[in-house]
Amino acid sequence: MTITGIVSAILIGIVVGFIGRLLVPGRQPIGFLVTILVGIVSAFIGTAIARALGIPTETNGVDWLELLVQVIVAALGVALAASLMGRRRGLFGGRRSGLMR
């Protein structure tokens, strides 16, 4: 993979991450950086899945089916990251117990 391929994968990953986050209903307790990382990883995984399914990924224009697979993977990734980050808040839901005041 060339440098321009890596840079374009990162840029597409950022866009895919935000589109995936928009598709997940509700408020996600994940930050900007986590959304970007999920999008970048989803772009690579989505391309691999598209190739495995026989969807052409090397065309002259926009690969809409590949992009659709990447967005679906990103939405699943955002939902997974949000559920994992939501559990990280602690046993008391983020509040301090009466002993710690």
ABEGO torsion letter per residue (X at the ends): XBAAAAAAAAAAAAAAAAAAAAABBEBBABBAAAAAAAAAAAAAAAAAAAAAAGBBABBABBBAAAAAAAAAAAAAAAAAAAAAAAAAAEAAGGBBBAAAX
